[in-house]
Amino acid sequence: MALYYLAKAHRDLGRSDDSRRGMQRVADGGGRLAPAARRGLAHLARLAGDFPAVREIAQGLGWAGRHHRVLGDVWWPQGDMTRAATAYAAARDEAETHGVVGERATAQAQRAFVLAFTHPGRADDEPHLADQLLTGLDLRATTLTTRIAALVRDAGTTGDLDDRVRVLRTEIGVTGLLDAQVTLELAAGFHHAVTGAHDELALTISRLRDLTRNGDHAYYTDIAHFVAGLPLDGASPARWLDTEQATRQQWRGPGHRPPPAPEHRAVTRLFRG
């Protein structure tokens, strides 16, 4: 147990090599936490952007390894929010069947996050449900996810979003949770893309590069480019489920209008699913 939670802490702090070694030892041991450790290995492969590997691992995880949530974590970086939302709903419902309230809240928070990109009209209900499911629970990362989901929902529609991002950036910086940091910057980048704020978008992409210098979460920088219709600066280290171009098209899917020119400041969204 100590080895597993140490490996989990290493992952949250961006020490992926240490985490991978610890998770592998727990998985190889075949004990009670072996399914959770295999899920941890899937998460580490996701951090590295190796999505085919994550999908393969997910097939053998089952409920104990939170297979539906792992698949949701695979689908949304591909820009496939419909499949991701469906997977997270299945994870939430399965957790409710098993009476695991923390997993139920986490899956719902992730569902709120992905639907905020594609269904802003429905997005009020999803974070609200996540907040309800978090009542009485001390899940810091999940709580941050719901707040980031609200930012994505409000992208381009409110004048205080930049201030909200700055406040949350400070709060997350204190926690040291790298996953939350890069997700926040992606939300900020989405906001800047839909408002055509090119200088601010460039700063956000620079922050993402700084946060992902060790290679983990590097595909977040790719996604920020995809959303804004920008070319990548170099070859992507990510292994997408489809080609890089197909993934770019998913993020700017059918019905999605390109980011507006600065003088228009029109709000754009991903209208898929």
Summary of the structure (lengths in Angstrom):
residues: 273
radius of gyration: 17.8
end to end distance: 41.0
largest distance: 59.8
contacts: 907
relative contact order: 0.10
helix: 69%
strand: 1%
